């Protein structure tokens, strides 16, 4: 999972989600979860996930070290890798 701090505002039509799960593993079911209550996740109709973080929070996952997500507005993207032999990019499975 990768986050990118953005300068633009979160779209007004983004739907508020009732959880703090940033990404869920397709193969393992493990989750990237924002620990702080000060995190609001929103998703646009085209599936873009945003996080509005009021105070720095920790993102935890069962299989690797926690990471810090600073305060601010972020767009949450999956980490992608490029397969040179197949000549295609794909999301890295969790």
N, C-alpha and C positions, 0 to 999 in steps of 0.2 A: 504494500500500500504506500502511496506517495501523496503528499499534500502539497499544494502550491498556493502561496499567498496571492490573493488577487486584489486589484485596485478597484475594479468595478463592483457595483452593489449586487447583492443577491436579487434576482428578479422578483417582482412583487407577486407574481402568480405562482411562485414556488410553493409546493405543499409541505407543510410542517409534518415531520415524522414523529411518532410518539416513542422513539427509542434513541439510544446512543451507539448503535452498531454501525461503524463506518464501512466495513466490508465483512462478508462471511465467506469462508472457504468453500469452494465448490466440491472439493474432494474430501476434506477432513471435517467440515462443519465448524471448525474453529473460527472465532470472530475477532476482529479488531474493534475494541470497545473503548470509547472515551469515558474515563472514570468520573470526571466532574459533572455535577448537576448543571453547571454553567455552560453546557454545550447544547445547541439546538441544531438538529439536522433538518435540511430541507431538500426536496427533489423537484426538478422541473419536469414538465410533461415529456421532454425528450430524454429523461433519465439522468441528467447531470445532478450530482450530489454536492451540496454545499454544507459547510459547517460554520455556524456563528458561535464563536468561543469568547465568553466574557472574561474569563481568567485562564491563564495557562493550565493545560490539563495533560494528564498522562493517558496514552493510548496503550492498552494492554492486549496481549495475544498469548495464547497458551504455549506456542512453540518458539518464541524468540523474545529478546529483551524489549522492555517497554520503550516508547519514544515520547518525546514531549511535543505537544501541539500548542504553539503560542496563541495568545489572545488575538482576535481579529476575525476576518471573514476568509474562508478558504474554500477552494474547489477540491474535492476529493477524487483522485483518479487512481485507477489500477496501474500497477507497474506492468510494463509491456517489454517483451524481448523480441528480437528479430532473428528468425531462423534463416541463415544465408543459403542453406541448401534448398529449402522449400521456397525461398524468396517470399516470405510472408512474416507478418508480425502477429503476435498473439499475447493475450493477457497471461501473466505468470500465475499459474494455479497456486492456491494456498494449501 
